[in-house]
């Protein structure tokens, strides 16, 4: 019983902290505008995220919460993380990722993201970095386990996307978990649709 109580206390603490962070980000976006606020929000967490991808380091709790909150408020942050996982060397370029996270509607940013994802998807030689993908999935699974339910949708969706990209049969399970929390999560639905059609990146066909 004591372990159960401690677990509930930890969940309550995490929920309180993340709701406070969410309010802070919303206020900053209203005051300074989404572009400036989002760039400031992801600046340090992206450094930590890139260390996860490059060196397999653990994602610190503060950055884990910041990224979960950021993805909950703007899908541009989620999309930047996806690009960092499945694309080539440019996916580890912080300046590029900052643009994706904070200026998603700028024409040059849209064009660059489209090119990077298309090149990765159509690479016949399987340019995906397996170690990078595994490190990302492990970090996102820890995030899912640590955050309240509403903040799990986008990490679950990224995991589903990356596992689909790898041809991993666990992908549908994560997509369904995301949709069970938020039936309107379009990317999770897209992943399921691709799986049902047998649509995969070129090197898996």
C-alpha positions, -999 to +999 in steps of 0.1 A: +000+000+000+028+024+008+043+018-026+009+025-042+006+058-022+041+068-032+033+061-068+002+082-067+021+110-050+047+109-078+019+110-105+003+139-088+036+158-085+043+152-122+009+164-132+012+195-112+046+204-125+036+197-162+004+217-159+024+246-145+049+243-174+020+242-199+005+273-185+039+290-186+044+281-223+009+293-232+015+326-215+049+331-232+034+323-266+007+350-260+032+376-248+061+371-272+045+351-300+048+314-309+080+317-328+101+334-300+084+314-272+088+281-289+124+287-298+132+296-262+113+266-249+131+240-269+166+255-269+181+236-239+159+205-242+170+200-278+206+200-266+198+172-242+177+154-269+206+154-293+229+140-267+204+111-264+206+105-301+244+110-305+257+094-273+228+073-259+226+095-228+196+096-205+172+125-212+170+146-180+136+148-163+133+186-168+139+182-206+116+152-208+088+172-193+096+203-214+095+183-246+063+165-236+046+198-228+059+214-260+046+186-282+012+188-264+010+225-274+026+225-309+030+196-332+060+214-348+081+203-318+069+167-323+078+169-360+112+183-353+119+153-331+108+129-358+131+145-383+160+142-358+154+105-355+148+092-390+168+115-413+205+117-420+233+139-406+212+171-410+187+156-385+213+162-358+218+198-367+204+219-339+199+250-360+178+230-385+157+215-358+151+248-341+137+261-374+114+231-376+102+236-340+097+274-341+091+284-377+071+255-392+051+276-416+080+294-432+082+283-468+119+275-467+115+255-435+085+235-450+106+228-481+136+216-462+116+193-440+098+178-470+131+172-488+147+156-458+118+132-451+114+123-487+151+116-491+151+094-460+119+076-471+131+068-506+167+058-497+170+024-512+200+015-490+182+021-457+199+053-445+182+052-411+206+050-381+194+020-361+213+030-329+198+065-331+163+051-335+167+027-306+180+055-283+151+077-293+125+050-287+139+041-253+139+078-243+103+082-255+092+051-237+106+065-205+088+098-212+055+079-217+060+061-184+068+093-165+042+118-177+004+121-171-019+106-197-027+137-218+010+142-224+016+107-237-001+111-270+027+126-290+055+105-276+035+074-283+029+086-318+065+093-325+074+058-313+047+043-336+061+064-365+097+053-359+088+016-355+068+018-387+098+034-404+119+004-392+093-022-401+089-032-364+057-051-358+051-032-325+042+000-344+004-006-344+003-011-306+018+023-300-004+040-326-035+025-310-024+036-275-021+072-288-055+070-304-071+055-273-061+087-255-068+111-284-089+098-312-081+129-332-043+122-334-040+123-372-004+111-374-012+080-353-041+073-377-018+078-407+007+053-394-021+027-389-034+034-424+001+029-439+004-004-420-029-016-433-020-007-468+014-023-465+031+011-472+067+012-459+099+032-467+115+020-499+142-002-483+116-023-465+096-032-497 
